[in-house]
Structures are given as structure tokens and as C-alpha cells.
Amino acid sequence: MNPTQIVIIISISAITICLIVLTIWVVSLLSNLKNTVIKTNLILDNAKLITDDISAPISQVKDFFVGIREGITLIQSFFNKNDK
């Protein structure tokens, strides 16, 4: 073998090893990214449940006060009719 063939074989071997290492690193990175997305999705689902649990009582309180306001308006309309 002449020196040119030896340099080419060493270069191709080094490039192949670098590509294999890079491929393993990219697969590991994508696996970690997948786990991160799954955990983020679970966190967002929990946040949605928490906000739904908080918004339901607040909505009921709002409806209660709207009902009181409408009742007061109704009572005031009865008194306003009698004043005329």
C-alpha cells in the first residue's frame, strides 16, 4: 500500500467514527427532547385542570352577584311603578 491509500483509509475511518458519534448524540438529544415534551404536556394538562377548578367557583360567584343585581333591579322596578 502506498502512503496515499493509508491516508485515505485513515481519513475515511475518522470521518465514519465522527458520523457514528454524531448520530448517537443526535438520537440521544431527540430522546431527551421527547421526554421533555412529554413532561411539559403533563404540566400543561395539570395547569388546565387547576385553572378549570379555580374558574368554576369564580364563575358561580359571578353568577350569584349577577342574580342579586337582577333581583334588586326587579324590586326597584316594582317600586318605581308605584311611585308614578
Secondary structure, 3 states (H helix, E strand, C coil): CCHHHHHHHHHHHHHHHHHHHHHHHHHHHHHHHHHHHHHHHHHHHHHHHHHHHHHHHHHHHHHHHHHHHHHHHHHHHHHHHHHC
